[in-house]
């Protein structure tokens, strides 16, 4: 009898667990070996600057195994150790192993443990080349290490355009690549037009946003790398008659909240801060908005808030540093793309967007259509396809060598 797909991951993630659940629903048993349970037990996120646990079910529908129970810690995957990992993987009797990254100490231990099993190896992670600027020698060392690791993969699952480019650049054959898109589970949300009609007015009223305002929504960590400090400067550069109609709605928390509040007051901008919100509480705020702004400077390997916004019908103004841009943000149709780390560029992108994204059902329909292929179901089908292909190739190779 064939064993399960065994996934090795640092901790339960709200964007990944639904994919594993759907893979098992499709008939492929899944066991996930986690380094820690901190994301479901509760932890302090340093960049959000707050303590929380995810409010959605991350553990049912597949078999979770934990190497450590560390709830209440600082939630730092960088600090995770992999003691007992090989034994846990072998106990699960995998038919194939899915790896989820390569940058952390835990990930490197996972590669070593997985290779020792002799099972086919798959990789689905935030594989990209744009998010981090490296020195030439560091880039060369990284490439050399990754080429060696990728050479033994039975399947490379790319999450989007830049992920596929990364694999191609490092020599992964196309026949070993499978599309498994990065996605969000829409079930905790209320993303439809009917939901918008029900939620938009009451949410704006509760936030005391005057009638006729254009609401620019930011959702995420209030940190320097996210470029949030550029938003008030960009809005301030818009023509006075435009600026006076804009409210910036900040959905999230972090170290820059205080400075953002002070800067908005100094510039005379209309802003609302609602703090960190659990996933099930997000839809009213998305529907209250007219567009998402994601001005990341660096480190944005994908930007799943773009998926969330598009599912709710919101166009997105992002920088070129956001990894999902080639897949999801079509200028003039589902958003605008600007240069990173530039308030004038962001202001120009906002001006372009304001010319076409007005309260238009056709715009919202385009946004939802653009993100529709990036679904949990599509991601799970990609995992199953890569699993079957890797096992078939292994069987063919073994038969040829027999």
C-alpha positions as CSV (number, residue, x, y, z in Angstrom):
1,X,0.0,0.0,0.0
2,X,1.3,3.4,-1.0
3,X,2.3,5.8,1.8
4,X,1.1,9.4,2.2
5,X,2.6,12.6,1.1
6,X,4.6,14.0,4.0
7,X,5.0,17.7,4.2
8,X,7.8,19.3,6.3
9,X,7.0,22.8,7.5
10,X,8.0,25.2,10.2
11,X,4.5,25.9,11.7
12,X,0.8,25.9,10.6
13,X,0.1,28.7,8.2
14,X,-3.4,29.9,7.3
15,X,-2.6,30.0,3.6
16,X,-1.1,26.5,3.4
17,X,-3.3,24.3,5.7
18,X,-6.3,24.6,3.4
19,X,-4.2,23.3,0.5
20,X,-3.1,20.2,2.5
21,X,-6.8,19.6,3.5
22,X,-7.9,19.8,-0.2
23,X,-5.1,17.5,-1.3
24,X,-6.3,14.9,1.2
25,X,-9.9,15.5,0.0
26,X,-8.8,14.7,-3.5
27,X,-7.7,11.2,-2.3
28,X,-4.0,11.7,-1.4
29,X,-3.4,11.2,2.3
30,X,-1.3,14.0,3.8
31,X,0.8,14.1,7.0
32,X,2.5,17.4,7.9
33,X,5.5,17.4,10.2
34,X,5.6,20.8,11.9
35,X,8.6,22.2,13.8
36,X,6.3,24.1,16.2
37,X,2.7,24.8,17.0
38,X,3.2,28.5,17.9
39,X,0.8,29.9,15.3
40,X,-2.1,28.0,16.6
41,X,-1.3,28.2,20.3
42,X,-0.6,31.9,20.3
43,X,2.6,33.9,19.9
44,X,4.0,37.4,19.6
45,X,4.8,38.6,16.1
46,X,7.7,41.0,16.3
47,X,6.8,42.9,13.0
48,X,3.0,43.2,13.9
49,X,4.0,44.1,17.4
50,X,1.1,42.1,18.9
51,X,0.3,38.7,20.3
52,X,-2.3,36.5,18.6
53,X,-3.3,33.1,17.3
54,X,-4.9,32.4,14.0
55,X,-8.7,32.3,14.2
56,X,-9.3,29.6,11.5
57,X,-8.9,25.9,11.7
58,X,-5.4,24.9,10.6
59,X,-5.2,21.3,11.8
60,X,-8.2,19.3,10.6
61,X,-8.6,17.4,7.3
62,X,-5.0,16.0,7.3
63,X,-2.6,14.5,9.9
64,X,-0.5,17.1,11.8
65,X,2.6,16.1,13.7
66,X,4.5,18.5,16.0
67,X,8.2,18.3,16.9
68,X,7.7,20.9,19.7
69,X,4.9,22.6,21.5
70,X,6.0,26.2,22.0
71,X,2.8,28.3,22.3
72,X,3.4,31.7,23.9
73,X,6.8,32.3,22.4
74,X,8.0,34.9,20.0
75,X,6.9,33.1,16.8
76,X,10.3,33.2,15.1
77,X,10.7,30.4,12.6
78,X,14.4,31.4,12.4
79,X,14.9,30.0,15.9
80,X,13.2,26.6,15.3
81,X,15.3,23.5,15.7
82,X,14.7,20.2,14.0
83,X,15.4,17.7,16.7
84,X,13.5,14.4,16.0
85,X,12.6,15.4,12.5
86,X,14.1,12.4,10.7
87,X,12.4,10.0,13.1
88,X,9.0,11.7,12.7
89,X,9.3,11.6,8.9
90,X,10.3,8.0,8.8
91,X,7.5,7.1,11.2
92,X,5.0,8.6,8.7
93,X,6.2,6.2,6.0
94,X,6.1,8.7,3.2
95,X,5.6,7.8,-0.5
96,X,7.0,11.3,-1.3
97,X,8.1,14.4,0.7
98,X,7.0,18.0,0.1
99,X,9.5,20.6,1.2
100,X,8.3,24.2,1.8
101,X,11.5,26.3,1.8
102,X,15.3,26.5,1.8
103,X,16.3,29.7,3.6
104,X,16.0,28.8,7.3
105,X,18.0,26.4,9.4
106,X,14.9,24.3,9.9
107,X,14.5,24.1,6.1
108,X,18.0,22.9,5.5
109,X,17.6,20.2,8.2
110,X,14.4,19.2,6.4
111,X,16.3,18.8,3.1
112,X,18.9,16.6,4.8
113,X,16.3,14.4,6.6
114,X,14.2,14.1,3.4
115,X,17.1,13.0,1.2
116,X,18.0,10.3,3.7
117,X,14.7,8.6,3.2
118,X,15.3,7.9,-0.5
119,X,11.7,9.1,-1.3
120,X,10.9,11.4,-4.2
121,X,11.3,15.1,-3.1
122,X,9.0,17.9,-4.1
123,X,9.4,21.6,-3.4
124,X,6.6,24.2,-3.0
125,X,7.8,27.4,-1.5
126,X,8.3,31.2,-2.0
127,X,11.0,30.6,-4.6
128,X,12.0,33.9,-6.1
129,X,15.0,36.0,-7.1
130,X,13.7,39.6,-6.7
131,X,12.9,39.9,-3.0
132,X,16.4,40.1,-1.5
133,X,19.4,42.0,-2.9
134,X,22.6,40.0,-2.4
135,X,26.2,40.6,-3.1
136,X,27.6,38.9,-6.2
137,X,29.5,36.2,-4.1
138,X,26.4,35.5,-1.9
139,X,24.2,35.2,-5.0
140,X,26.7,32.8,-6.6
141,X,27.0,30.7,-3.5
142,X,23.2,30.6,-3.2
143,X,22.8,29.6,-6.8
144,X,25.4,26.8,-6.5
145,X,23.7,25.4,-3.4
146,X,20.2,25.5,-5.0
147,X,21.3,23.9,-8.2
148,X,22.6,20.9,-6.2
149,X,19.3,20.7,-4.3
150,X,17.1,21.1,-7.3
151,X,19.0,18.5,-9.2
152,X,17.5,15.8,-6.9
153,X,13.9,17.1,-7.0
154,X,11.2,14.9,-8.3
155,X,9.0,17.9,-8.8
156,X,9.3,21.7,-8.5
157,X,5.9,23.3,-7.8
158,X,6.0,27.0,-8.9
159,X,3.5,29.4,-7.2
160,X,3.6,32.0,-9.9
161,X,5.5,33.6,-12.8
162,X,8.5,34.7,-10.8
163,X,8.7,31.3,-9.1
164,X,8.8,29.6,-12.5
165,X,11.5,32.0,-13.7
166,X,13.6,31.1,-10.7
167,X,13.4,27.3,-11.4
168,X,14.1,27.8,-15.1
169,X,17.2,30.0,-14.4
170,X,18.6,27.3,-12.1
171,X,18.2,24.5,-14.6
172,X,15.0,22.7,-13.5
173,X,13.6,20.9,-16.6
174,X,10.2,22.0,-17.6
175,X,8.8,18.5,-17.4
176,X,9.6,18.5,-13.6
177,X,7.7,21.8,-13.0
178,X,4.1,22.0,-12.0
179,X,1.9,25.0,-11.3
180,X,0.5,25.1,-7.8
181,X,-0.6,28.7,-7.3
182,X,-0.2,30.8,-4.2
183,X,-3.7,31.3,-2.9
184,X,-5.9,32.2,0.0
185,X,-8.8,30.3,1.3
186,X,-11.9,32.4,0.7
187,X,-14.2,30.4,3.0
188,X,-13.5,32.6,6.1
189,X,-14.4,35.7,3.9
190,X,-17.5,37.3,2.6
191,X,-16.2,38.4,-0.8
192,X,-19.2,38.6,-3.1
193,X,-21.1,41.6,-4.5
194,X,-24.0,40.7,-2.3
195,X,-21.7,40.8,0.7
196,X,-20.3,44.1,-0.4
197,X,-23.8,45.6,-0.6
198,X,-24.5,44.4,2.9
199,X,-21.2,45.3,4.6
200,X,-19.9,48.5,2.9
201,X,-22.3,51.0,4.2
202,X,-22.5,49.9,7.8
203,X,-18.7,49.5,8.0
204,X,-18.1,53.0,6.6
205,X,-20.7,54.4,9.0
206,X,-19.0,52.6,12.0
207,X,-15.7,54.1,10.9
208,X,-17.3,57.5,10.5
209,X,-16.1,57.8,6.9
210,X,-18.1,60.6,5.2
211,X,-20.2,59.9,2.1
212,X,-18.4,60.0,-1.2
213,X,-14.9,59.4,0.2
214,X,-12.3,57.4,-1.6
215,X,-10.9,54.8,0.8
216,X,-7.4,53.6,0.3
217,X,-6.8,50.4,2.3
218,X,-3.5,49.1,3.6
219,X,-3.6,45.6,5.1
220,X,-0.5,44.1,6.8
221,X,2.4,44.9,9.1
222,X,3.2,48.6,9.7
223,X,6.9,48.3,9.0
224,X,9.6,50.1,7.0
225,X,10.2,47.2,4.6
226,X,6.5,47.4,3.6
227,X,6.9,51.1,2.6
228,X,4.0,52.3,4.7
229,X,5.7,55.6,5.4
230,X,5.4,56.4,1.7
231,X,1.6,56.4,1.7
232,X,1.0,59.7,3.6
233,X,3.7,61.4,1.5
234,X,2.1,60.2,-1.7
235,X,-1.4,61.2,-0.7
236,X,-0.1,64.6,0.3
237,X,1.3,65.1,-3.2
238,X,-2.1,64.6,-4.9
239,X,-4.0,67.7,-6.1
240,X,-5.9,69.3,-3.2
241,X,-9.3,68.5,-4.6
242,X,-8.4,64.8,-4.8
243,X,-6.5,64.7,-1.5
244,X,-9.5,66.1,0.3
245,X,-11.7,63.2,-0.8
246,X,-9.3,60.5,0.4
247,X,-9.4,58.5,3.6
248,X,-6.5,56.0,4.3
249,X,-7.7,53.0,6.2
250,X,-4.9,51.2,8.1
251,X,-5.7,47.5,8.7
252,X,-2.8,46.1,10.8
253,X,-0.3,47.1,13.4
254,X,3.5,47.5,13.9
255,X,6.3,49.8,14.9
256,X,5.4,52.6,12.5
257,X,1.8,53.1,13.7
258,X,2.8,56.0,16.0
259,X,4.9,57.8,13.4
260,X,2.1,57.3,10.8
261,X,-0.5,58.8,13.0
262,X,1.8,61.8,13.7
263,X,2.6,62.3,10.0
264,X,-1.0,62.1,9.0
265,X,-1.9,64.7,11.5
266,X,0.9,67.0,10.4
267,X,-0.2,66.7,6.8
268,X,-3.9,67.1,7.6
269,X,-4.8,63.7,6.1
270,X,-8.0,61.8,7.0
271,X,-7.0,58.4,8.3
272,X,-8.4,55.5,10.3
273,X,-6.4,52.9,12.2
274,X,-8.3,49.7,13.2
275,X,-5.3,47.6,14.3
276,X,-4.7,43.9,13.7
277,X,-7.8,42.0,12.8
278,X,-8.4,38.2,12.6
279,X,-9.0,36.7,9.2
280,X,-12.8,36.3,9.7
281,X,-13.1,40.0,10.5
282,X,-11.4,41.2,7.3
283,X,-14.2,41.3,4.7
284,X,-16.1,44.4,6.1
285,X,-12.9,46.4,5.8
286,X,-12.1,45.2,2.3
287,X,-15.6,46.1,1.2
288,X,-15.3,49.5,2.9
289,X,-12.2,50.2,0.7
290,X,-11.9,51.3,-2.9
291,X,-8.4,50.1,-3.6
292,X,-5.6,48.3,-1.8
293,X,-2.2,50.0,-1.5
294,X,0.9,47.8,-1.0
295,X,4.0,50.0,-1.3
296,X,6.6,47.3,-0.3
297,X,10.3,48.2,-0.6
298,X,11.7,44.7,-0.3
299,X,11.1,41.2,1.0
300,X,7.7,40.8,-0.6
301,X,8.0,37.4,-2.1
302,X,4.3,37.3,-3.0
303,X,2.0,39.5,-1.1
304,X,-1.1,37.5,-0.4
305,X,-3.1,40.6,0.6
306,X,-3.3,41.2,-3.1
307,X,-5.1,37.9,-3.5
308,X,-7.4,38.9,-0.7
309,X,-8.2,42.3,-2.1
310,X,-8.9,41.0,-5.6
311,X,-11.2,38.4,-4.3
312,X,-13.2,41.3,-2.7
313,X,-13.1,43.2,-6.0
314,X,-10.5,45.8,-5.0
315,X,-7.9,46.9,-7.5
316,X,-4.4,47.1,-6.1
317,X,-1.7,49.8,-6.3
318,X,1.6,48.0,-5.7
319,X,5.3,48.4,-6.3
320,X,7.3,46.2,-8.6
321,X,8.8,44.5,-5.6
322,X,5.6,42.7,-4.9
323,X,6.1,39.1,-6.1
324,X,2.5,38.6,-7.3
325,X,2.5,41.5,-9.7
326,X,3.2,39.6,-12.9
327,X,0.3,37.2,-12.1
328,X,-2.3,39.4,-10.6
329,X,-1.8,43.1,-11.1
330,X,-2.7,44.2,-14.7
331,X,-2.1,48.0,-15.1
332,X,-5.4,49.8,-15.9
333,X,-7.4,46.7,-15.3
334,X,-6.8,45.2,-11.8
335,X,-4.4,47.8,-10.4
336,X,-1.3,49.9,-11.0
337,X,2.4,49.1,-10.6
338,X,4.9,51.7,-9.5
339,X,8.6,51.9,-8.7
340,X,9.6,51.0,-5.1
341,X,10.7,53.5,-2.5
342,X,9.3,56.5,-4.2
343,X,6.5,58.7,-2.9
344,X,6.2,60.6,-6.2
345,X,5.9,57.3,-8.1
346,X,3.3,56.0,-5.6
347,X,1.3,59.3,-6.0
348,X,1.4,58.9,-9.8
349,X,0.1,55.4,-9.5
350,X,-2.7,56.5,-7.3
351,X,-3.6,59.3,-9.7
352,X,-3.7,56.8,-12.6
353,X,-5.9,54.4,-10.6
354,X,-8.3,57.1,-9.4
355,X,-9.0,57.8,-13.1
356,X,-10.6,54.4,-13.8
357,X,-11.4,52.4,-10.7
358,X,-14.4,54.4,-9.5
359,X,-17.3,52.4,-7.9
360,X,-17.6,50.2,-11.0
361,X,-18.9,46.6,-10.9
362,X,-17.0,45.8,-14.1
363,X,-13.7,46.7,-12.4
364,X,-14.6,44.5,-9.4
365,X,-15.5,41.6,-11.8
366,X,-12.2,41.9,-13.6
367,X,-10.4,41.8,-10.2
368,X,-12.2,38.6,-9.1
369,X,-11.7,37.0,-12.5
370,X,-7.9,37.7,-12.4
371,X,-7.4,35.9,-9.1
372,X,-9.9,33.1,-9.7
373,X,-7.2,30.7,-11.1
374,X,-5.2,31.2,-7.9
375,X,-7.4,29.0,-5.8
376,X,-6.9,26.4,-3.1
377,X,-8.4,23.8,-5.5
378,X,-5.9,24.6,-8.2
379,X,-3.0,24.5,-5.8
380,X,-4.0,21.1,-4.4
381,X,-4.5,19.7,-8.0
382,X,-0.9,20.9,-8.7
383,X,0.4,19.1,-5.6
384,X,-1.4,15.8,-6.5
385,X,-0.2,16.1,-10.1
386,X,3.5,16.6,-9.0
387,X,3.2,13.7,-6.6
388,X,1.9,11.3,-9.2
389,X,4.4,12.4,-11.8
390,X,7.3,12.0,-9.3
391,X,6.3,8.5,-8.3
392,X,5.7,7.5,-11.9
393,X,9.2,8.8,-12.9
394,X,10.8,7.0,-10.0
395,X,9.0,3.8,-10.9
396,X,10.1,4.1,-14.6
397,X,13.7,4.8,-13.5
398,X,13.8,1.9,-11.2
399,X,12.3,-0.4,-13.8
400,X,14.9,0.7,-16.4
401,X,17.7,0.1,-14.0
402,X,16.4,-3.3,-12.9
